[in-house]
Amino acid sequence: MLVKVGCCGFAVKGGMKAYYGQFKLVEVQRTFYKLPRLSTAQRWRSEAPPDFEFTVKCWQAITHPPTSPTWRKAGLRVPEEAKDRYGFLRPTEENFRAWEETANICKALKARVCVVQCPPRFKYTPENVENVRAFFSSVDRHGLLVAWEPRADWREHLDAIRRLCSELDLIYVTDVLRHEDAIMVLGPVFYTRLHGLAPREFDYRYKYTDEDLRRLRAILRRVEAEGAEEAYVLFNNVHMADDARRFMEMMGL
């Protein structure tokens, strides 16, 4: 199995150029808050080594409603009458347009995977299940693999996640070190995002121990045994660059 390791963001002192010297994969985070200009994405691609891979975090306009703090952080504003037509994977013209704009950035970066992260407020409900089905069955994938990360109480409904991912050709994303029981391999590509280990669901200040990384290695062996041909491993914590480097050394990458 081909294992690809990187960080959620260019987490190396010295910026992108320094990052390219240490890793061959990054999950772009800026695209979640606000999409860059197309020319900016094209420049990022041209400045990266030919064998460097970008994955892209989907623009929040598709997943998060305008009342989310992340909208305010990004300085995004929409007319009052349009607020209920953004976010939560609603099958609306506004969300479809936001997807097309996101896909254009993916194309400029020659990204293969787009990560769609839903907010904790997007709970497992009949309405949200139908939103997932209607949205992903309607959009043009443009050749992209879609990696879907539901949160909140969705992990209590793994059978429903499995059905949706199988029906809609989605890659299920979870933190396998925190939720090993939720590992789901439905196709040749596996994708995990690691947010730290602690009583809180997300502990970004956590530093992974050697024991943690050995367990991660064992999990990937299980994933391979279940049929995965590629595994994307993205660290998303304060110490992500160091933890990712240590894991690459452990894997002999």
C-alpha positions as CSV (number, residue, x, y, z in Angstrom):
1,M,0.0,0.0,0.0
2,L,1.2,3.5,-0.9
3,V,1.3,5.6,2.3
4,K,1.3,9.4,1.9
5,V,2.0,11.6,4.9
6,G,1.6,15.4,5.3
7,C,0.2,18.2,7.4
8,C,-3.0,20.2,7.4
9,G,-1.4,23.4,6.3
10,F,2.1,24.5,5.5
11,A,3.3,23.9,9.1
12,V,7.0,24.4,8.6
13,K,9.0,27.5,9.5
14,G,10.0,29.2,6.3
15,G,6.6,28.7,4.5
16,M,5.7,26.8,1.4
17,K,9.2,26.5,0.0
18,A,10.6,25.1,3.2
19,Y,7.6,22.7,3.4
20,Y,8.2,21.4,-0.1
21,G,11.7,20.4,1.0
22,Q,10.3,18.1,3.8
23,F,7.0,16.7,2.6
24,K,5.4,15.6,-0.7
25,L,1.8,16.2,0.5
26,V,-0.3,19.0,2.1
27,E,-4.0,19.4,2.8
28,V,-4.6,23.1,2.0
29,Q,-6.6,24.8,4.8
30,R,-6.9,28.3,3.4
31,T,-9.5,27.1,0.9
32,F,-11.9,26.3,3.7
33,Y,-12.1,29.9,5.0
34,K,-12.0,31.8,1.7
35,L,-11.1,30.6,-1.8
36,P,-7.9,32.1,-3.2
37,R,-7.8,33.7,-6.6
38,L,-7.4,31.2,-9.4
39,S,-4.1,32.8,-10.3
40,T,-2.9,32.3,-6.8
41,A,-3.6,28.6,-6.8
42,Q,-1.9,28.3,-10.2
43,R,1.1,30.0,-8.8
44,W,1.2,27.6,-5.8
45,R,1.1,24.7,-8.2
46,S,3.9,26.1,-10.4
47,E,6.2,26.8,-7.4
48,A,5.7,23.3,-6.0
49,P,7.9,20.3,-7.2
50,P,6.2,18.3,-9.9
51,D,5.7,15.3,-7.7
52,F,4.2,17.3,-4.8
53,E,0.5,16.6,-4.1
54,F,-2.1,19.0,-2.8
55,T,-5.4,17.9,-1.3
56,V,-8.0,20.7,-0.8
57,K,-10.3,21.4,2.1
58,C,-13.7,22.3,0.7
59,W,-14.9,25.9,1.0
60,Q,-17.0,26.4,4.1
61,A,-19.8,28.0,2.1
62,I,-20.9,24.5,1.2
63,T,-20.8,22.9,4.7
64,H,-21.1,25.7,7.3
65,P,-24.0,28.1,7.5
66,P,-23.3,31.9,7.5
67,T,-24.0,32.0,11.3
68,S,-20.8,30.0,11.9
69,P,-17.9,31.9,13.5
70,T,-15.6,30.7,10.7
71,W,-17.6,32.9,8.3
72,R,-17.0,35.9,10.5
73,K,-13.3,35.0,10.7
74,A,-13.1,34.9,6.9
75,G,-15.0,38.2,6.5
76,L,-17.7,36.5,4.4
77,R,-21.1,38.1,4.1
78,V,-24.2,37.2,2.2
79,P,-27.6,38.9,1.9
80,E,-30.0,38.2,4.8
81,E,-32.5,36.5,2.5
82,A,-29.8,34.1,1.2
83,K,-28.4,32.9,4.5
84,D,-30.5,29.7,4.6
85,R,-29.3,28.7,1.2
86,Y,-25.6,28.1,2.2
87,G,-24.0,25.4,4.2
88,F,-25.2,22.0,5.5
89,L,-24.7,20.5,2.0
90,R,-28.1,21.9,1.0
91,P,-28.9,21.1,-2.7
92,T,-29.2,24.8,-3.6
93,E,-27.9,26.9,-6.5
94,E,-25.7,28.8,-4.0
95,N,-24.0,25.6,-2.7
96,F,-23.7,24.2,-6.2
97,R,-22.0,27.4,-7.4
98,A,-19.6,27.3,-4.3
99,W,-18.7,23.7,-5.2
100,E,-17.9,24.7,-8.8
101,E,-15.6,27.5,-7.5
102,T,-13.9,25.0,-5.1
103,A,-13.5,22.5,-8.0
104,N,-11.8,25.2,-10.1
105,I,-9.2,25.7,-7.3
106,C,-8.7,21.9,-7.1
107,K,-8.1,21.8,-10.8
108,A,-5.6,24.7,-10.7
109,L,-3.7,22.8,-8.0
110,K,-4.0,19.5,-9.8
111,A,-5.5,18.2,-6.6
112,R,-6.9,14.7,-6.6
113,V,-8.9,14.8,-3.3
114,C,-11.3,17.3,-2.0
115,V,-12.0,17.0,1.8
116,V,-15.6,18.0,2.8
117,Q,-15.6,18.6,6.5
118,C,-19.1,19.1,8.1
119,P,-19.5,21.1,11.3
120,P,-20.7,19.6,14.6
121,R,-24.1,21.3,14.1
122,F,-24.6,19.1,11.1
123,K,-26.1,16.2,13.1
124,Y,-27.4,12.9,11.9
125,T,-31.0,13.7,11.0
126,P,-33.3,12.6,8.1
127,E,-33.0,16.0,6.6
128,N,-29.2,16.0,6.7
129,V,-29.0,12.5,5.3
130,E,-31.1,13.7,2.4
131,N,-28.9,16.8,2.0
132,V,-25.9,14.5,1.7
133,R,-27.6,12.3,-0.8
134,A,-29.0,15.2,-2.9
135,F,-25.9,17.3,-2.9
136,F,-23.3,14.6,-3.8
137,S,-25.5,12.9,-6.3
138,S,-26.0,16.2,-8.2
139,V,-22.6,17.9,-8.4
140,D,-20.1,17.3,-11.1
141,R,-17.0,15.7,-9.4
142,H,-14.7,16.9,-12.2
143,G,-12.6,13.8,-11.7
144,L,-12.1,14.5,-8.0
145,L,-12.2,12.0,-5.2
146,V,-14.4,13.3,-2.4
147,A,-13.4,12.6,1.2
148,W,-16.3,13.3,3.6
149,E,-15.7,14.0,7.3
150,P,-19.0,14.1,9.2
151,R,-18.8,14.9,12.9
152,A,-21.1,15.2,15.9
153,D,-23.3,12.1,16.4
154,W,-22.7,10.6,12.9
155,R,-20.2,8.1,14.4
156,E,-23.1,6.5,16.3
157,H,-24.6,5.7,12.8
158,L,-21.8,4.0,11.0
159,D,-24.2,1.8,9.0
160,A,-25.8,4.9,7.6
161,I,-22.4,6.4,6.8
162,R,-21.3,3.2,5.1
163,R,-24.5,3.2,2.9
164,L,-24.1,6.8,1.9
165,C,-20.4,6.4,1.1
166,S,-21.0,3.3,-0.9
167,E,-24.0,4.8,-2.8
168,L,-22.4,8.2,-3.4
169,D,-18.7,7.0,-3.9
170,L,-17.4,9.0,-1.0
171,I,-14.2,8.3,1.1
172,Y,-15.1,8.3,4.8
173,V,-12.7,10.5,6.9
174,T,-12.2,10.1,10.6
175,D,-9.4,10.2,13.1
176,V,-8.4,6.6,13.3
177,L,-6.3,7.0,16.4
178,R,-9.3,8.3,18.3
179,H,-12.0,6.3,16.5
180,E,-10.3,3.0,15.5
181,D,-13.7,1.3,15.6
182,A,-14.9,3.6,12.9
183,I,-12.4,2.5,10.3
184,M,-14.2,2.1,7.0
185,V,-12.4,0.9,3.9
186,L,-14.9,0.9,1.0
187,G,-12.5,1.4,-1.9
188,P,-8.8,1.7,-2.9
189,V,-8.2,5.1,-1.1
190,F,-8.2,5.6,2.6
191,Y,-7.9,9.1,4.3
192,T,-7.4,10.0,7.9
193,R,-7.0,13.4,9.7
194,L,-5.4,13.3,13.1
195,H,-6.5,15.9,15.6
196,G,-4.7,14.8,18.8
197,L,-5.6,12.5,21.7
198,A,-7.1,13.7,24.9
199,P,-10.5,13.7,26.7
200,R,-11.7,16.5,24.4
201,E,-12.7,15.5,20.9
202,F,-10.1,17.8,19.3
203,D,-6.8,18.4,21.2
204,Y,-4.7,20.3,18.8
205,R,-1.9,20.8,21.4
206,Y,-1.4,17.1,21.8
207,K,2.0,15.7,20.7
208,Y,1.9,12.1,19.5
209,T,4.1,9.6,21.4
210,D,6.1,6.9,19.7
211,E,3.6,4.4,21.0
212,D,0.8,6.4,19.3
213,L,2.7,6.3,16.0
214,R,3.4,2.6,16.3
215,R,-0.4,2.0,16.8
216,L,-1.0,4.2,13.7
217,R,1.4,2.0,11.7
218,A,-0.5,-1.1,12.9
219,I,-3.8,0.4,11.9
220,L,-2.5,1.1,8.4
221,R,-1.5,-2.6,8.1
222,R,-5.1,-3.4,8.9
223,V,-6.3,-0.9,6.4
224,E,-4.1,-2.5,3.8
225,A,-5.4,-6.0,4.7
226,E,-8.9,-4.7,4.1
227,G,-8.1,-3.7,0.6
228,A,-6.8,-0.2,0.5
229,E,-4.2,0.6,-2.1
230,E,-3.4,4.1,-0.9
231,A,-3.5,5.8,2.5
232,Y,-3.5,9.6,3.1
233,V,-2.3,10.4,6.6
234,L,-2.7,14.1,7.6
235,F,-1.6,15.4,10.9
236,N,-3.6,18.4,12.2
237,N,-2.1,19.4,15.6
238,V,0.3,22.1,16.8
239,H,3.2,19.6,16.5
240,M,2.1,18.2,13.2
241,A,5.3,18.8,11.2
242,D,7.4,17.0,13.8
243,D,4.9,14.2,14.4
244,A,4.6,13.7,10.6
245,R,8.3,13.6,10.1
246,R,8.7,11.1,13.0
247,F,6.0,8.9,11.5
248,M,7.6,9.0,8.0
249,E,10.9,7.8,9.6
250,M,9.0,5.0,11.4
251,M,7.4,4.0,8.0
252,G,10.7,4.3,6.1
253,L,9.3,6.9,3.8
